[in-house]
């Protein structure tokens, strides 16, 4: 009799549970609400703040084309102070057998339906978390150390383990592969997972990662102090283009192709002194105070006493995005860390920051957010695959931080081992997670899927530049330290005329 009951149970399990029944699934410290959504019936939530009308279901937007799916909303409370929201979209038909967890941006505590829709339309069970708080500032961290941990790494771990349990219950089997896909904060989350919970994801796309969260925040203070040091230190926004043009004049052609992009900015030794006004200040030159500010922006953030590098510089070529940190106001995202996490004082004055004495305190307070552990041996030992990418013209998170981390992993584990499981693709001319003058349109998730499915690591990844809806340039992206090298004949806008090779 007992044997018979077990057989029955297994048979129904293999077919999978109904969507609604997932609500009663027992997952530690979690409550689950699951509902079936018919094809095209999903209505995204109204914009925050009560402004505007809630969009209608299927009102001619992307959601109207969605297949039927099981929408699962989870609230997870792994600590007494935790309140982590996680959402999963499980397609009823056409599942590709895989799980895709998506990353966040900045401190953004929100789940975006567009992201979930994009993942599910590719066939994935798509997931996203609000990281344990709502809203885009770090004010949640004041007096809430457990929420800092939720933001740092616990929410993504919960998303992984709960997601696998939901998939097993709904489809009757484990996902074939679990993917992480994120840029910026999402890149940091992906690296954190690979470092801290190597079993969670088989494959990771870590774009433009804020892996050195303390460092990137410190740079915002560093540049704000330089920009607002004295009245004449600030650079008028119109002069960013003047500096950018001068950089291109000095360094564009040295990579072999004069195309408006500095491919190897670290070999560009542009000195802004060349732009110093000969006489009175003018639109086309820099005052001596402005020259000093620019030099500071092109300098690594360093501890003044030990000379230790805290964070890598803005690279030549990134000037058009300098308004983010060197604009009229300091970058709030950078200051937030010190206001709310490190000093726990919303009125903290960035001008008082000491880049020696304050750093130990910052590293301690930020330990749950920095994803700089070079030991990826657990992830590599289980055959994990990771693609990291970063734009050389990123004005928000310096690209050198990705190079420094990659090199630290190579030093720890050796280049051969690393190349088989973890590759870094630098994108010349790309700004933060996209944009800029380079070929910043590419599909890292497809490249990673191919790597996972075939076992063959990507030796080049095709990228395009799209302007006014037209592709006007294609290029390969190359595994670091290789660069895309022009063969010497044919169009420099055609990827076929480039090879990846050592610089
Ligand atoms: Ca060039």
Boltz pocket constraint, residues with backbone or C-beta under 6 A from the ligand:
constraints:
  - pocket:
      binder: B
      contacts: [[A, 251], [A, 252], [A, 253], [A, 254], [A, 255], [A, 256], [A, 257], [A, 258], [A, 259], [A, 260], [A, 261], [A, 262], [A, 263]]
      max_distance: 6.0
